[in-house]
Amino acid sequence: MVDQADRWSLWTPVAFGIGCALYFALGREPLTWVAFAALGWAIALLVGARRLPVRRETALVLILAAFALAGFATAKLRTQAVAGPVAPALSGPAQVEGWVVDVASPGQSGGSRIIVAPTHIEGLAPKAIPTRLRLTLRDVVPPAPGTPVRVLALVNPPPPPASPGGYDFARDAFYESIGGVGFALTPPQGVTLAPPPARLMLDMRINAARWRLAQQIVASMGAETGGLAAAMVMGNQAFIPPEQMEHMRASGLAHLISISGLHMAIVGGFVFAAVRAGAAAWPWLALRVSSKKVAAVLGLAAVGCYLVVSGAPAPAERAAITASVAFAAVIFDRRAISLHGLALAALIVMLIHPEAVTEPGFQMSFAATAALVALAEAWPQAIREISAPWPIRMVQTATTWFAASLAASFVAGMATGPFALQHFNRMATYGLAANLAASPISSFLMMPSLAIGAALTPLGLGDVPLMVSGWGIAAITWVAQAAAEAPGANMLVPSAPAWALPSAFLGILWMCLWRGGVRWLGLPFALAVSLAPRPESPTVWIAADGAQVAVRQAGGAVLLRPEVKRFAAERWAQRHGLIASSDEAPRDEMFVCDRWTCRPQPEAPVSVAAYWSRKVPDAETLATLCASAELVIVRPALAPDPCPGRIVLSGADFAQGGSVELSQGKDGVWRARWAQDLRGHRPWSWSPSGNDE
């Protein structure tokens, strides 16, 4: 225990995060007084740990319990603070008027997206209008931020999880104040609106400047490299070609696109190094000021500017907090890179955004950073020779740097691997090699020149540094394409049981934070996602509104409507290690389908029939469906027991339960797993029956 004397404080953010996670794991929303009671108990435990004559171990337990209670309370109070109106599923198209706040990244199915601050939505009272609305545009150049627009759109609440236990966009949207999503049926038209509030006006002016800068970078560099450059500077992925994006994902290099700790470290570190070198080159200044502290202050300013330019998305905000803690440590004569600094940064992030504990980005970034800092602590310090010839020193230095890069990439990959497998169900076979090849290009060529080019572009002087960064982006794109198109580039891995990921996270943290050989006890837990046995895949999946059905067939999933809600169907299939069918051929071999119905043939793996129209089926159609299958799916709501002796799921079931997975046991009994049951009754888990086709 003596070896851990200076390590116990590292566990306080872990306890705080566990408290946040417990709040989000609840099936029902706790009352507000519970949060204040938890805060009261937390304060009492901290006072008791300090004032009561207890053993050190007991005091530690009290402190960790206090931080866990504080995390729970913080998450609840944050939920209260951001709660806002949620748009209902409107019965038809509605006129929407509002201000374009920002241009969001495009969706999986294409089409640009805009974030709108609505001032009027037809059919909704002013108090029922959501704070923000995300609209998808089809084949239209998005209007610039700050533009007042009117558009005819289908408006719905944020969509629920595509499958039980899957990613819940509605929860993330809740904390971003996005109370609705929509699909524009007409191009946005200009309109005259009352002046917006001052805070909204400031946000739109910043986003408009970011949008103009992104357009200038793309115009200067071209679409092939400019799209990635704009994403890395402004965080906007609207200009990236879809094929290029897929190559980055398949090669394990997608993290380079999202503004994260790597980008903040390169930008802040570049400014820090440049300022310190410049001060050292000026003897008069070097003798009178601390060049290290001046460089840290300017590095901190650079990080702040980069955060504003990027639009302050969640990954950039986390990275900026971490970088700011490191520069602040330099200013106050502390170690810049340490586990204590990382623990403080994690605690600050969770105090501001406790919902971050549910996000893959937070989990992956802090797991990877903790692993890298722990590696740096354990890395052996070589004895520097005094009079070795320079060729030998160069070889030794190159060998050390190569070994360190290899170890860092391996450790970071192992730390983020469980989260990538669980959340994205994809393992990039050549990800380590691709990152080893791309990291030097990104760190020493692309990001420094891109930062300089972005700063000079508004002055009309950015073409040369942007051209240099374009060389780096072209090289990284080539690496990504080669890794993505290599044989066996990606492995599809089904998600592990829900308990495996928390076990892996705690195992990784134990290995990073504990000192000594006992840390290796965390290794089996860190590998929980890889080692946990996978349950058998469900037999049938049905979308949240009954508009799509998928049936498991061998190692794949046959979609009964291949072009409808395809993204949701693919996400469900990937979670279970299945490949979704891409056309109608597999379906037509097993089902007889027309525009509104599907009925099984004898070759069908499951006796399931489906009806897609929003209109209630007539008696003859319903009787035909009931006679053809054991399991009948009907999109609109039906009266109870419409098919005696058959299992019928209709719109009323989907409105209450959302998406569903059905499994048939060896005893022939069907068992259902509903998404709403896993989400619980929370502020973000509203009715899933909206239309998002």
Backbone hydrogen bonds, N-H to C=O, Kabsch-Sander energy under -0.5 kcal/mol:
donor,donor_aa,acceptor,acceptor_aa,energy
4,Q,1,M,-1.0
5,A,2,V,-1.5
7,R,4,Q,-2.3
8,W,4,Q,-0.9
10,L,7,R,-1.5
11,W,8,W,-1.8
12,T,9,S,-1.3
15,A,11,W,-2.4
16,F,12,T,-2.4
17,G,13,P,-2.7
18,I,14,V,-2.2
19,G,15,A,-2.0
20,C,16,F,-2.1
21,A,17,G,-2.8
22,L,18,I,-2.4
23,Y,19,G,-1.6
24,F,20,C,-1.9
25,A,21,A,-1.3
26,L,22,L,-0.5
26,L,23,Y,-1.2
29,E,681,H,-1.4
34,V,31,L,-1.1
35,A,31,L,-0.8
35,A,32,T,-0.8
36,F,32,T,-1.5
37,A,33,W,-2.3
38,A,34,V,-2.4
39,L,35,A,-2.3
40,G,36,F,-2.3
41,W,37,A,-2.5
42,A,38,A,-2.3
43,I,39,L,-2.4
44,A,40,G,-2.3
45,L,41,W,-2.6
46,L,42,A,-2.2
47,V,43,I,-2.5
48,G,44,A,-2.6
49,A,45,L,-2.6
50,R,46,L,-1.4
51,R,47,V,-2.8
52,L,48,G,-2.1
54,V,52,L,-2.0
59,A,55,R,-2.5
60,L,56,R,-2.2
61,V,57,E,-2.0
62,L,58,T,-2.3
63,I,59,A,-2.4
64,L,60,L,-2.6
65,A,61,V,-2.4
66,A,62,L,-2.2
67,F,63,I,-2.2
68,A,64,L,-2.1
69,L,65,A,-2.4
70,A,66,A,-2.4
71,G,67,F,-2.3
72,F,68,A,-2.1
73,A,69,L,-2.5
74,T,70,A,-2.7
75,A,71,G,-2.2
76,K,72,F,-1.9
77,L,73,A,-2.6
78,R,74,T,-2.3
79,T,75,A,-1.9
80,Q,76,K,-2.0
81,A,77,L,-2.0
82,V,78,R,-1.8
83,A,79,T,-1.0
87,A,179,G,-3.1
90,L,88,P,-1.0
90,L,155,V,-1.6
94,A,153,A,-2.7
96,V,151,V,-2.9
97,E,120,H,-2.8
98,G,149,V,-2.1
99,W,117,A,-1.9
100,V,147,T,-2.3
101,V,99,W,-0.7
101,V,115,I,-3.2
102,D,115,I,-1.3
104,A,102,D,-0.6
104,A,113,R,-1.6
107,G,111,G,-1.2
110,G,107,G,-1.4
113,R,104,A,-0.8
114,I,135,L,-2.4
115,I,102,D,-3.0
116,V,114,I,-0.6
116,V,133,L,-3.4
117,A,99,W,-2.9
119,T,97,E,-2.9
120,H,97,E,-1.9
122,E,95,Q,-2.6
124,L,121,I,-2.3
128,A,125,A,-1.6
129,I,125,A,-0.6
129,I,126,P,-1.0
132,R,177,S,-1.2
133,L,116,V,-2.5
134,R,180,G,-2.2
135,L,114,I,-2.6
135,L,133,L,-0.6
136,T,182,G,-2.3
137,L,112,S,-3.4
137,L,135,L,-0.5
139,D,137,L,-0.6
146,G,100,V,-3.6
147,T,144,A,-1.4
149,V,98,G,-2.9
150,R,189,Q,-2.3
151,V,96,V,-2.4
153,A,94,A,-2.5
153,A,151,V,-0.6
154,L,183,F,-2.1
155,V,153,A,-0.6
156,N,181,V,-2.8
162,A,167,Y,-0.6
166,G,163,S,-2.6
169,F,167,Y,-0.9
170,A,159,P,-0.9
171,R,168,D,-0.6
172,D,168,D,-1.3
173,A,169,F,-2.9
174,F,170,A,-2.0
175,Y,171,R,-1.5
176,E,172,D,-0.8
176,E,173,A,-0.6
177,S,174,F,-1.2
178,I,173,A,-2.6
179,G,132,R,-1.9
179,G,177,S,-1.0
180,G,132,R,-0.5
181,V,156,N,-2.6
182,G,134,R,-2.4
183,F,154,L,-1.8
184,A,136,T,-2.6
185,L,152,L,-3.4
186,T,152,L,-1.1
189,Q,150,R,-2.7
191,V,148,P,-1.1
193,L,191,V,-0.6
201,M,197,P,-2.5
202,L,198,A,-2.3
203,D,199,R,-2.2
204,M,200,L,-2.5
205,R,201,M,-2.1
206,I,202,L,-2.3
207,N,203,D,-2.5
208,A,204,M,-2.4
209,A,205,R,-2.1
210,R,206,I,-2.1
211,W,207,N,-2.5
212,R,208,A,-2.4
213,L,209,A,-2.2
214,A,210,R,-2.5
215,Q,211,W,-2.2
216,Q,212,R,-2.3
217,I,213,L,-2.4
218,V,214,A,-2.4
219,A,215,Q,-2.5
220,S,216,Q,-2.1
221,M,217,I,-2.6
222,G,218,V,-2.7
226,G,222,G,-2.8
227,G,223,A,-1.3
229,A,225,T,-1.9
230,A,226,G,-2.8
231,A,227,G,-1.8
232,M,228,L,-2.2
233,V,229,A,-1.6
234,M,230,A,-2.8
235,G,230,A,-0.6
235,G,231,A,-1.1
236,N,230,A,-0.9
237,Q,235,G,-0.6
240,I,237,Q,-1.2
245,M,241,P,-2.1
246,E,242,P,-2.2
247,H,243,E,-2.0
248,M,244,Q,-2.0
249,R,245,M,-2.0
250,A,246,E,-2.8
251,S,247,H,-1.7
252,G,249,R,-1.1
253,L,248,M,-2.2
254,A,248,M,-0.9
256,L,253,L,-1.8
257,I,254,A,-1.5
258,S,254,A,-1.1
260,S,258,S,-0.6
264,M,260,S,-2.3
265,A,261,G,-2.8
266,I,262,L,-2.2
267,V,263,H,-2.7
268,G,264,M,-2.9
269,G,265,A,-2.4
270,F,266,I,-2.4
271,V,267,V,-2.1
272,F,268,G,-2.5
273,A,269,G,-2.8
274,A,270,F,-2.5
275,V,271,V,-2.7
276,R,272,F,-2.4
277,A,273,A,-2.5
278,G,274,A,-2.3
279,A,275,V,-2.6
280,A,276,R,-2.3
281,A,277,A,-1.5
282,W,279,A,-1.2
285,L,282,W,-0.6
286,A,282,W,-2.6
287,L,283,P,-1.9
288,R,285,L,-1.2
289,V,285,L,-1.9
291,S,289,V,-1.1
294,V,290,S,-2.5
295,A,291,S,-2.5
296,A,292,K,-1.8
297,V,293,K,-2.3
298,L,294,V,-2.4
299,G,295,A,-2.5
300,L,296,A,-2.4
301,A,297,V,-2.0
302,A,298,L,-2.4
303,V,299,G,-2.2
304,G,300,L,-2.1
305,C,301,A,-2.6
306,Y,302,A,-2.6
307,L,303,V,-2.2
308,V,304,G,-1.9
309,V,305,C,-2.8
310,S,306,Y,-2.2
311,G,308,V,-1.2
312,A,307,L,-1.7
317,E,313,P,-2.6
318,R,314,A,-2.4
319,A,315,P,-2.3
320,A,316,A,-2.6
321,I,317,E,-2.2
322,T,318,R,-2.2
323,A,319,A,-2.7
324,S,320,A,-2.6
325,V,321,I,-2.2
326,A,322,T,-1.8
327,F,323,A,-2.4
328,A,324,S,-2.7
329,A,325,V,-2.0
330,V,326,A,-1.5
331,I,327,F,-2.2
332,F,328,A,-2.0
333,D,330,V,-1.5
334,R,329,A,-3.9
338,S,336,A,-0.7
342,L,338,S,-2.1
343,A,339,L,-2.5
344,L,340,H,-2.1
345,A,341,G,-2.3
346,A,342,L,-2.6
347,L,343,A,-2.2
348,I,344,L,-2.3
349,V,345,A,-2.4
350,M,346,A,-2.3
351,L,347,L,-1.9
352,I,348,I,-2.0
353,H,349,V,-3.4
356,A,353,H,-2.2
357,V,354,P,-1.4
358,T,355,E,-1.7
359,E,356,A,-1.8
363,Q,359,E,-2.0
364,M,360,P,-2.9
365,S,361,G,-2.6
366,F,362,F,-2.2
367,A,363,Q,-1.7
368,A,364,M,-2.5
369,T,365,S,-2.4
370,A,366,F,-2.3
371,A,367,A,-2.1
372,L,368,A,-2.4
373,V,369,T,-2.7
374,A,370,A,-2.4
375,L,371,A,-2.1
376,A,372,L,-2.3
377,E,373,V,-2.1
378,A,374,A,-1.9
379,W,375,L,-1.4
382,A,380,P,-0.7
385,E,383,I,-0.5
392,I,389,P,-0.5
393,R,389,P,-2.1
394,M,390,W,-2.5
395,V,391,P,-2.1
396,Q,392,I,-2.7
397,T,393,R,-2.9
398,A,394,M,-2.7
399,T,395,V,-2.6
400,T,396,Q,-2.6
401,W,397,T,-2.8
402,F,398,A,-2.5
403,A,399,T,-2.6
404,A,400,T,-2.6
405,S,401,W,-2.6
406,L,402,F,-2.6
407,A,403,A,-2.6
408,A,404,A,-2.8
409,S,405,S,-2.6
410,F,406,L,-2.3
411,V,407,A,-2.9
412,A,408,A,-2.7
413,G,409,S,-2.3
414,M,410,F,-2.4
415,A,411,V,-2.3
416,T,412,A,-2.2
417,G,413,G,-1.6
420,A,416,T,-2.2
421,L,417,G,-2.6
422,Q,418,P,-2.2
423,H,419,F,-2.7
424,F,420,A,-1.9
425,N,420,A,-0.7
425,N,421,L,-0.9
426,R,420,A,-0.8
427,M,491,M,-2.1
428,A,426,R,-0.5
429,T,427,M,-0.8
429,T,489,A,-2.5
430,Y,489,A,-0.5
431,G,428,A,-1.6
434,A,430,Y,-2.7
435,N,431,G,-2.5
436,L,432,L,-2.3
437,A,433,A,-2.0
438,A,434,A,-2.3
439,S,435,N,-2.8
441,I,437,A,-0.6
442,S,438,A,-2.7
443,S,439,S,-2.9
444,F,440,P,-2.4
445,L,441,I,-1.5
446,M,441,I,-2.9
447,M,442,S,-2.3
449,S,445,L,-1.4
450,L,446,M,-2.3
451,A,447,M,-2.7
452,I,448,P,-2.2
453,G,449,S,-2.7
454,A,450,L,-2.8
455,A,451,A,-1.9
456,L,452,I,-1.9
457,T,453,G,-1.8
459,L,456,L,-1.1
460,G,457,T,-2.2
461,L,456,L,-2.3
466,L,462,G,-2.2
467,M,463,D,-2.1
468,V,464,V,-2.0
469,S,465,P,-2.5
470,G,466,L,-2.0
471,W,467,M,-1.4
472,G,468,V,-1.5
473,I,469,S,-2.6
474,A,470,G,-2.6
475,A,471,W,-2.1
476,I,472,G,-2.4
477,T,473,I,-2.8
478,W,474,A,-2.0
479,V,475,A,-2.2
480,A,476,I,-2.8
481,Q,477,T,-2.6
482,A,478,W,-2.5
483,A,479,V,-2.5
484,A,480,A,-2.5
485,E,481,Q,-2.1
486,A,482,A,-0.6
489,A,486,A,-1.3
491,M,427,M,-1.9
493,V,425,N,-1.5
493,V,491,M,-0.6
495,S,575,R,-2.9
500,A,497,P,-1.7
501,L,497,P,-0.5
503,S,499,W,-1.6
504,A,500,A,-2.4
505,F,501,L,-2.6
506,L,502,P,-2.5
507,G,503,S,-2.3
508,I,504,A,-2.6
509,L,505,F,-2.5
510,W,506,L,-2.5
511,M,507,G,-2.1
512,C,508,I,-1.7
513,L,509,L,-3.0
514,W,510,W,-2.2
519,R,516,G,-1.6
520,W,517,G,-1.6
521,L,518,V,-2.0
522,G,519,R,-1.8
523,L,520,W,-1.3
526,A,522,G,-2.5
527,L,523,L,-1.6
528,A,525,F,-1.8
531,L,527,L,-2.5
532,A,528,A,-2.6
539,T,662,L,-1.9
540,V,662,L,-2.2
541,W,550,A,-2.6
542,I,660,V,-2.3
543,A,548,Q,-2.4
546,G,543,A,-1.5
550,A,541,W,-2.6
551,V,558,V,-2.3
552,R,539,T,-2.6
553,Q,556,G,-2.8
556,G,553,Q,-2.2
557,A,579,I,-2.3
558,V,551,V,-3.1
559,L,557,A,-0.6
560,L,549,V,-2.7
564,V,561,R,-1.9
569,A,565,K,-2.1
570,E,566,R,-2.9
571,R,567,F,-2.4
572,W,568,A,-2.1
573,A,569,A,-2.5
574,Q,570,E,-2.8
575,R,571,R,-2.0
576,H,572,W,-0.9
576,H,573,A,-0.9
577,G,574,Q,-1.8
578,L,573,A,-3.1
579,I,555,G,-1.1
580,A,578,L,-0.6
581,S,557,A,-2.6
588,D,584,E,-2.8
589,E,585,A,-1.1
590,M,587,R,-1.7
591,F,587,R,-2.6
592,V,599,R,-3.3
593,C,591,F,-0.6
594,D,597,T,-2.4
598,C,610,A,-2.0
599,R,592,V,-2.3
601,Q,590,M,-3.0
604,A,601,Q,-1.9
608,V,606,V,-1.7
609,A,631,L,-2.6
610,A,598,C,-2.2
611,Y,633,I,-2.2
612,W,596,W,-3.1
622,L,618,D,-2.4
623,A,619,A,-2.3
624,T,620,E,-2.2
625,L,621,T,-2.2
626,C,622,L,-2.6
627,A,623,A,-2.0
628,S,624,T,-1.0
628,S,625,L,-0.6
629,A,625,L,-1.0
630,E,607,S,-0.8
631,L,607,S,-2.2
632,V,647,I,-3.1
633,I,609,A,-2.9
634,V,632,V,-0.5
634,V,649,L,-2.8
635,R,611,Y,-2.0
646,R,643,C,-2.2
647,I,630,E,-2.3
648,V,646,R,-0.7
649,L,632,V,-2.5
651,G,636,P,-1.7
653,D,650,S,-0.9
654,F,650,S,-1.8
655,A,651,G,-2.6
656,Q,652,A,-1.2
657,G,653,D,-2.8
658,G,654,F,-2.7
660,V,542,I,-1.9
661,E,673,R,-1.9
662,L,540,V,-3.0
663,S,671,R,-2.4
665,G,663,S,-0.6
665,G,669,V,-2.3
668,G,665,G,-2.0
671,R,663,S,-2.7
673,R,661,E,-2.2
675,A,659,S,-2.6
676,Q,657,G,-2.6
678,L,674,W,-1.0
678,L,675,A,-0.5
679,R,675,A,-1.9
680,G,676,Q,-2.3
681,H,27,G,-3.0
682,R,680,G,-1.1
685,S,682,R,-1.5
686,W,684,W,-1.1
692,D,690,G,-0.6
